[in-house]
Amino acid sequence: MEAVEINSGPNPQAAVIWLHGLGADGHDFEPIVPELRLAKPVRFVFPHAPVRPVTVNQGMRMRAWYDILQFGGGGPEDDAGVRGSQKRVDEMIAAEQKRGMKKIILAGFSQGGAIALHTALRHPEKLDAVLALSTYLPLNATLEAERSKANQHVPVFMAHGQYDEIIPLVRAEQSRAVLERLGYKVEWHVYPMPHSVCPEEIVHLSEFLRRVV
């Protein structure tokens, strides 16, 4: 996949694959790299999602990891789209391992965070963490049967805005409850913000990444 690639320092041993939200592209979170102020060099990969029609936007074509069929959740989901993006991310993980990265972290915002969560918990080889920002767990009814033992103990960072108008806080809380019921350890944060990222969140992201890399 086409992607923006940034090394925060020479000879990184850890890679963060960071997925953008609906309608954005890989440049969206590029500015966050220096703000994280990581002590160790890290390779950041910000892929561009494929362009596809999105049902809730009247079929308009835009960058999207999967189709969104209705607002608010609770109805049908684009199973094929989610699993197609899962396969793409699996391939990116394999490419980073081939490059020599010893640690792999998946991250994403909104729709990208949904794919990061979905993929990390099903990936057959151990990953080092997953960051799920302003998002939810898609296809959650299938997780128990499909989850990977290799990532049963992967550290999960979830953060959400108290005033999120796109993905309501309650939906993220429901996803967190599913994860915790299945035994995943979730570091949970809520901030007084809408569907976005705030400075306090970046501080907590930095602290979390420093621990896992």
Secondary structure, 3 states (H helix, E strand, C coil): CCEEEEECCCCCCEEEEEECCCCCCCCCCCCHHHHHCCCCCEEEEEECCCEEEEHHHCCEEEECCCCCCCCCCCCCCCHHHHHHHHHHHHHHHHHHHHHCCCEEEEEEECHHHHHHHHHHCCCCCCCCEEEEECCCCCCHHHHHHHCCHHHCCCCEEEEEECCCCCCCHHHHHHHHHHHHHCCCCEEEEEECCCCCCCHHHHHHHHHHHHHHC
